[in-house]
Amino acid sequence: MIDIVDHKYRNREDAAEGEYIRLRLPNKRHNELFAIADRLLGGSRINMICEDGKGRLARIPGKMKRRARVRAGDLCIIQPWDIQNEKADIIYRYSRTQSITLSKQGLLPEELNVF
């Protein structure tokens, strides 16, 4: 049986051993970043603390708003806007278990590693 796994899900530290993780990671080519939800502002807007040290106002898009609830302290992937860099869209929200897995694997930046 052949294990088909996309290359972007490969764990960076264990690449030589052939271990894979099945979690979505930020795509740096599309300007995606890790961020932690800091404060809920209402109206599907959230203050986020990003891995580059900036605080951004993020919004939850409609297709995600109906499927996933974002709460304070959640780890997310955001994509800053091209026009206004201090605003962003939330692309993906990790569950608590997924956040802990990323932390144990060493894939989170030190600024956001609170799990």
Steps between C-alpha positions, in 0.01 A plus 500: 500500500632844408460786746414816305568812704538853371853638550383810686383286794841347560648567843821698463696345790417137422537519121790255501298241694202525263241606761207708382248720670155547354443860604476806285798736531521865389605542139770768498459555125143616562607721792330286768603523867433327832300717742325469835157652563537765769164671536156455344363833382161395362371517146728206403812706575786388724826655622784263410862481618708386202830312481676813367414683825228724356145526620244482220125537472376180336161412365335161472380439143140388454580144389713446811261683735235233449735206555754594768478710813809706579552574868764695688820296529447298180788445260414603144650557158440850369571676172573876527334725246712638217350849530496540881763291674346561845188300397470132410268211417490181704571202275502206743445433871682221683331295772664481841643153428644613166663801668667277759622266225656790308667620819647157577628467143677837530315659208370804691711815529631576849284816524180293472599180675262520798366147463 
